Amino acid sequence: MANGNAVVGQSGGPTSVINCSLAGVVDAACTSSAVDRVYGMRFAIEGLMEDNLIDLTAKPKGVIDKLKVTPSSALGSSRHKIQDHDLPKILKILKKHDIRYFFLVGGNDTMDTIHRVETYCREQRYELFGVGIPKTVDNDLFGTDHTPGFPSAARCNILNVLQAGVLARDMQRVDKYVIYQSIGRDAGWLSAATAAAKREEGDAPHLIYLPEVAFDKERFLADVQACIGKYGWVSIVCGEGLQYADGTPVSASGTTDKFGNVEFGAMAGASVGLNLHRMIMDKLDIRGEFQITESLIMSAVDRVVESDREEAYACGKKAVALAERGTSGVMVTIVRESDSPYRAELGTTALSEVAVKSKPMSRDYINSEGNFVSDSFYEYIRPLIGNIPEFAVL
C-alpha cells in the first residue's frame, strides 16, 4: 500500500460534535506514516469536484483543537447527490492531489457517496481507501447503536421540552397546551428522547407522536382532551415526519429534496406543529402554542454531552486507523457493551448496508397506544444524555 494524501469532508446537516470527528481525522492522519498531507473539502463533494480544498496539515494545532468546541460544519456542507457523470471528475481531482484516503462525515446519503466513489475508483484500478464516519442527529443509521451528534441533540430537545413544560404548567390558566415539533424525517428518535424530561407522571411531555406510528386525528384529539382533564394542561411532542395511515404527511408538505425525500418543517414551508395546533383550536377552542426549533438543536454546542464529543472524536481517529491498515468500503460504528455503567466499543459495517437507508425506532420502544415511549426506550436513552437538571416544585 503506497503512501499518499488524505481528504475529508462533512456532508448533510451538522451536529454539535461533527467538528470533533473532523479533528479526530486530522489528528490521526497528521501522525500517520501512511499519510503525507490532509486536505479538507470545502462544501463536501461539491468542493472536491471544484478542486476547492484546504490544506489542513498547515493549520496550527490550536485551531484543530478548537474544532472540538465549534458548532456547525467547519468545512462547509452540501447535499449534492452525485451522478454517474460526476465520478470521472472526482477521480481526476483525486489523482491530481495523489489522494489515497477518502473520508466523509455524514449520514446515509453521505455513505452512499463514499460507497459510489470507492467502488468507481476500484473499478478504474485506482487505489483508494474510503471510510465513512457516522453523523446524524436523527440517529437513523443502520449498524450502529447510535450516531455521534444524536445524544447532544437529544439532550437539547429534552431541555427544551423540560423548560417549556415548566412554563406551560405554570401558565395553564392562560394556555392549555404546548406543542413541540422536533426534526427527524423518517425516525422518531429525537422526539422520543424528550420522554427523559419527565420525572413525575404530570410532568412534560404527556404525549409523543412519532413517524413510526400512523397518525389518527380523532385519537389524537381524544388523547389531548384526556390529558387536559387529568392535569389541567398538556405537553405534546411530535416528529416532523408524522404521517396518516395512507402516507399523507400531517405537515401537508409536498416538497422533496434532491434525494427524493419529503421535506418537512421550515425547509418546505410546512409544519406538523402548526397543523396539530389548528386541530386543537378547531375542535376544543382553547388557547395554546407550538414551538419549532428546526436546525438549532444541530448546533447547540453549549448543550453537548461530553461522552458524545469523545465518541465523535474517536470515530474520526478510528476511520484513519482503518484506512491505513487497508480497510475500505466501511463505516465506523458504535457498539454498546453495557448500559450501566455505559460502555461502548468501535466497530465497522459495510457501506452497502448503510447507504440510502434509514433505521426507524423499533416498535418495542413505543408504548401500545402509540402516543409515548416504552420502558425499554428509557433504558436505551438514559446512558447517552448526561445529567438533566431538576427544578424546585412548590
Secondary structure, DSSP 8 states (H G I E B T S, - for coil): ---EEEEEEE-SS--TTHHHHHHHHHHHHHT-TTEEEEEEETTHHHHHHTT-EEEGGGS-HHHHHHGGG--S-TT--------GGGHHHHHHHHHHTTEEEEEEEE-HHHHHHHHHHHHHHHHTT---EEEEEE--TT---TTSSS-TTHHHHHHHHHHHHHHHHHHHHHTTTT--EEEEEE--SS--HHHHHGGGG-SSTTSS-SEEE-TTS-B-HHHHHHHHHHHHHHHSSEEEEEETT-BBTTS-BTT----B-TTS-B--GGGGT--HHHHHHHHHHHHH---EEEEE-GGGGGS-GGG--HHHHHHHHHHHHHHHHHHHTT--SEEEEEEEEETTTTEEEEEEEEHHHHTT------GGGB-TTSSSB-HHHHHHHGGGS---------
